[in-house]
């Protein structure tokens, strides 16, 4: 089914549906790893626009979460991040051709993918608690604002503009409290080339867990969600190819490793996105930030309570799809272990349990 790209108020509302995930991560990783915030924003903008035209449905662009979180927690260098992005870019570009992902999709049970979705929803809620700490009043007011706008939209012909209104209020409040930030143009471009010593650390710490999460959430779960939300399945191989291309073409020039994501798609859909127009709106926003306001001061205007509210609403949308499973035991185990341990261990435990249940049922029958 072919869709036309729309540029209406609903697409504009949906375009910001994943900002609560994207903005905090890229701001923090830029500060820790010494990457240029301007170039991270620039490449996000470019690829949001490309994917909007290419897919014609809102297939989001997100920072690779494992790389972002580990880089922030362990103070990883720009070279190690670049090494991981290039290795993963090559891996997913190759996986995008042939039958590799079809085989993986065949042997990874749907209940496991749903568990990854539900686990990500719980992780988003957990992340939101960090943003709301010390900012509970703002969080509470933000949730009330979004809920009120949602209820009004539900019972009237007015589109759900809760995310757009919240982002506007967030930036407006920041400007009132802290003043308008100084403009900062993009610095001259420079190559980020990893050294041979960066590769071992990138492989062991970043590549393996990120590859697992990307295959399950950014590719298989996103492909499944396109069918759930739009009745138009985007095959895993296509998603893998664009992930490969955007990392191979941007990471050497200061971009942060990027992927797609079921959580981002759920967030954009939740706030009204139905076509690639939402991606193009988001891309224009990131390009404006990159070209005019490359300083971290711009994004730091937004209080953590606003980010927390966006994450909670995205988590609700993603969790709603995560419970559409054929095995609540498998899905629930993965979701819980994702929060208590990590997604790698959760995935392994879920696969073992799913195949163990199949074996027992076969023996009994």
C-alpha positions in Angstrom: 0.0 0.0 0.0 1.4 3.4 -1.0 0.8 6.4 1.2 1.0 10.1 0.2 3.1 12.3 2.4 1.0 14.8 4.4 2.1 18.1 6.0 -0.8 18.9 8.3 -1.1 19.8 12.0 -1.4 16.2 13.1 1.9 15.3 11.3 3.5 18.3 13.0 2.2 17.1 16.4 3.5 13.6 15.8 6.9 14.8 14.7 7.9 15.7 18.3 6.6 12.4 19.7 10.1 10.9 20.1 11.9 14.1 21.2 11.7 13.1 24.8 14.0 10.1 24.0 16.3 11.7 21.4 17.1 15.1 23.0 18.3 14.0 26.4 20.5 11.3 25.0 22.3 13.3 22.4 22.8 16.3 24.7 24.4 14.1 27.4 26.5 12.1 25.1 27.8 15.2 23.3 28.9 16.7 26.6 30.6 13.5 27.8 32.3 12.2 24.6 33.3 15.6 23.2 31.3 15.1 20.0 30.0 18.2 18.3 26.3 18.7 19.2 25.8 20.6 16.0 26.9 17.8 13.7 24.9 15.2 15.7 21.8 17.4 15.2 22.7 18.0 11.5 22.8 14.3 10.6 19.6 13.6 12.6 17.9 16.2 10.6 19.2 15.0 7.2 18.2 11.3 7.9 14.8 12.2 9.3 14.0 13.9 6.0 15.5 11.1 3.9 13.5 8.4 5.7 10.3 10.5 5.6 10.5 10.5 1.8 11.8 7.0 1.5 9.3 5.1 3.7 6.4 7.6 3.5 5.4 6.5 7.0 6.9 7.8 10.3 9.9 5.5 10.7 11.9 7.3 13.3 15.6 8.0 13.7 17.0 7.4 17.2 20.4 7.4 18.8 21.7 3.8 19.5 20.6 3.6 23.1 23.2 1.1 24.3 26.0 3.1 22.9 24.6 6.3 24.3 24.0 5.0 27.8 27.3 3.1 28.1 29.2 6.1 26.6 27.7 8.4 29.2 28.2 5.9 32.1 31.8 4.8 31.2 33.0 8.0 29.6 33.8 6.4 26.3 35.8 8.4 23.8 34.7 9.8 20.4 37.0 7.2 18.7 35.4 4.3 20.5 31.9 5.5 19.6 32.9 6.0 16.0 34.5 2.5 15.9 31.2 1.0 17.2 29.1 3.0 14.7 31.2 2.0 11.7 31.3 -1.7 12.7 27.5 -1.7 13.2 26.9 0.3 10.1 28.8 -2.3 8.0 27.1 -5.2 9.8 23.6 -3.9 9.2 24.2 -2.9 5.6 25.4 -6.5 4.9 22.4 -8.0 6.8 20.1 -5.9 4.7 20.9 -8.1 1.7 20.1 -11.8 1.4 17.9 -13.8 3.8 19.8 -13.2 7.0 17.1 -11.2 8.8 14.3 -13.4 7.4 16.0 -16.3 9.1 16.4 -14.4 12.4 12.8 -13.4 12.2 11.8 -17.0 11.7 13.7 -18.3 14.7 13.0 -15.5 17.1 9.5 -16.0 18.6 7.1 -13.1 18.5 6.7 -13.3 22.2 10.4 -12.5 22.6 10.1 -9.4 20.3 7.0 -8.3 22.3 9.1 -8.8 25.5 11.7 -6.4 24.1 9.0 -3.9 23.4 7.5 -4.2 26.8 11.0 -4.1 28.4 11.8 -1.0 26.5 8.6 0.6 27.8 9.6 -0.2 31.4 13.1 1.1 30.8 11.6 4.4 29.5 9.5 4.7 32.6 12.6 4.0 34.7 14.5 6.6 32.7 11.7 9.1 33.2 12.1 8.8 37.0 15.7 10.1 36.7 14.5 13.2 34.8 11.6 13.9 37.2 13.8 13.7 40.3 13.7 17.1 41.9 11.3 18.2 39.3 8.1 16.5 40.4 6.0 19.6 40.2 6.9 20.3 36.6 6.4 16.6 35.8 2.9 16.6 37.4 1.9 19.8 35.6 3.2 18.4 32.3 1.3 15.2 32.6 -1.9 17.1 33.5 -1.4 19.3 30.5 -0.9 16.4 28.1 -3.8 14.5 29.6 -6.1 17.5 29.3 -5.2 18.1 25.7 -5.6 14.4 24.9 -9.1 14.2 26.5 -10.2 17.3 24.5 -8.9 15.8 21.3 -10.6 12.5 22.0 -14.0 14.1 22.3 -13.7 16.8 19.7 -12.5 17.3 16.2 -9.4 19.0 17.5 -6.2 17.0 16.7 -4.1 15.8 19.6 -1.4 18.6 20.0 -0.3 17.6 23.4 3.3 17.0 22.5 3.6 20.2 20.4 2.0 22.3 23.2 4.3 20.6 25.8 7.5 21.3 23.8 6.4 24.9 23.3 5.6 25.4 26.9 8.9 23.7 27.9 11.1 25.9 25.7 9.0 29.0 26.5 9.4 28.4 30.3 13.2 27.9 29.8 13.5 31.2 27.9 11.5 33.1 30.6 13.6 31.7 33.4 17.1 31.7 31.8 16.9 34.0 28.8 17.3 33.3 25.1 20.5 31.3 24.4 23.2 32.8 22.3 23.4 31.6 18.7 26.3 29.3 17.9 27.1 28.3 14.3 28.4 24.9 13.2 32.2 24.6 13.7 34.3 23.6 10.7 33.8 19.8 9.8 36.5 17.3 10.8 36.8 13.6 10.4 36.4 11.2 13.4 38.6 8.3 12.6 38.9 5.5 15.2 42.3 4.1 16.0 43.1 0.4 16.1 43.1 0.6 19.9 39.5 1.8 19.9 38.2 -1.3 18.2 38.6 -3.9 21.1 36.8 -1.7 23.6 34.1 -0.9 21.0 33.5 -4.5 20.2 33.3 -5.9 23.7 31.4 -3.0 25.4 29.3 -1.4 22.7 28.9 -3.5 19.5 27.6 -6.8 20.8 24.8 -5.5 23.1 23.8 -2.8 20.7 23.6 -5.3 17.8 21.2 -7.4 19.8 19.0 -4.5 20.7 19.1 -3.1 17.1 18.1 -6.5 15.6 15.2 -7.0 18.0 13.9 -3.5 18.7 15.1 -1.3 15.8 14.5 -3.8 13.1 12.2 -6.8 14.0 10.0 -5.0 16.5 9.8 -1.9 14.3 8.8 -4.0 11.3 6.1 -5.7 13.4 4.8 -2.3 14.6 4.5 -0.9 11.1 2.0 -3.7 10.5 0.2 -3.1 13.8 -0.1 0.7 13.3 -0.2 1.3 9.5 -1.2 -2.1 8.0 1.9 -1.6 5.8 4.8 -3.9 6.9 8.3 -2.5 6.3 10.4 -5.6 5.8 13.4 -6.0 8.2 15.9 -6.0 5.4 14.9 -2.5 4.3 15.2 -1.2 7.9 18.6 -2.8 8.2 19.9 -1.2 5.0 19.0 2.3 6.0 20.5 1.8 9.5 23.7 0.6 7.8 23.8 3.5 5.3 23.1 6.3 7.8 25.9 5.1 10.1 28.5 4.5 7.4 27.8 8.0 5.9 27.6 10.1 9.1 29.7 8.6 11.9 33.1 9.5 10.3 31.9 13.1 10.1 30.9 13.5 13.7 27.5 12.0 13.7 26.3 9.8 16.5 25.4 6.1 15.7 21.7 6.0 14.8 19.0 3.4 14.3 15.3 3.1 14.0 13.1 2.2 16.9 9.7 0.8 17.9 9.6 3.2 20.9 10.0 6.2 18.6 7.4 5.0 16.2 5.0 4.4 19.0 5.6 7.9 20.3 5.2 9.6 16.9 2.0 7.6 16.2 0.7 8.4 19.7 0.9 12.1 19.0 -0.7 12.0 15.5 2.0 11.0 12.9 0.6 8.9 10.1 2.9 9.7 7.1 6.5 10.6 6.4 5.5 14.2 6.8 6.1 13.9 10.5 9.7 12.8 9.8 10.3 15.7 7.5 8.9 18.2 10.1 11.3 16.6 12.7 14.2 16.8 10.3 13.6 20.5 9.6 13.5 21.1 13.4 16.9 19.4 13.9 18.4 21.2 11.0 17.3 24.5 12.4 18.9 23.6 15.8 22.1 22.4 14.1 22.5 25.5 11.9 21.4 28.2 14.3 21.7 26.9 17.8 24.5 24.3 18.1 25.1 25.3 21.7 24.0 22.8 24.4 22.4 25.8 26.2 19.4 25.5 23.8 18.5 22.0 24.8 19.3 22.5 28.5 16.5 25.1 28.6 14.0 22.2 28.9 13.4 21.1 32.5 13.7 17.4 33.2 10.1 17.2 34.3 9.0 17.9 30.7 11.2 15.1 29.3 9.9 12.7 31.9 6.3 13.4 30.9 7.0 12.7 27.3 8.8 9.4 28.1 5.9 8.2 30.2 3.4 8.8 27.4 5.6 7.1 24.9 6.1 4.1 27.3 2.3 3.7 27.6 1.9 3.5 23.8 4.8 1.1 23.4 3.7 -1.1 26.3 0.2 -1.3 24.8 1.6 -3.1 21.8 4.1 -5.1 23.9 1.2 -6.9 25.6 -0.1 -8.3 22.3 1.7 -11.5 22.9 1.1 -15.2 22.6 3.0 -15.9 25.8 2.7 -13.6 28.7 5.2 -15.7 30.6 8.0 -15.2 28.0 7.1 -11.6 27.4 6.9 -10.7 31.1 10.1 -12.5 31.9 12.0 -10.5 29.3 10.4 -7.2 30.4 11.3 -7.7 34.0 14.9 -8.9 33.3 15.4 -5.9 31.0 14.9 -3.6 33.9 16.6 -5.7 36.6 19.6 -7.0 34.6 20.0 -5.9 31.0 18.4 -6.6 27.6 21.1 -9.1 26.5 20.4 -11.4 29.5 16.7 -10.8 29.1 16.8 -11.8 25.5 18.8 -14.9 26.2 16.5 -16.0 29.0 13.4 -15.3 26.9 14.7 -17.4 24.0 15.5 -20.3 26.3 12.1 -20.1 27.9 10.2 -19.9 24.6 12.0 -22.8 23.1 11.7 -24.8 26.4 7.9 -24.3 26.4 7.8 -25.4 22.7 9.8 -28.5 23.6 7.6 -29.4 26.6 4.4 -29.0 24.6 5.7 -31.1 21.8 6.7 -33.9 24.2 3.3 -33.8 26.0 1.4 -33.9 22.7 
